[in-house]
Amino acid sequence: MVFEVRKKERENPQSLVHRFTKTVRQSGVLLELRGNQFKRRAKSALAKKRSALRRVELRIQKKKEDKLAKPK
């Protein structure tokens, strides 16, 4: 992706750099690159099954605890 910002008449270099950085920020390229910097691997099928079973077990355990809890 190429960004082109041309210098306007009687524009100082500082404002030119400011306009360039503004266009880059608004394009969202930096956010996309930062998001791809630390890419997470997808969970394996076995890991998905294990985490699903753990959630089910925790839900059952929570229901048991709620039933055995003292009334308020």
Secondary structure by P-SEA (a helix, b strand, c coil): cbbbbbbcccccaaaaaaaaaaaaaaaaaaaaaaaaccccccccaaaaaaaaaaaaaaaaaaaaaaaacccc
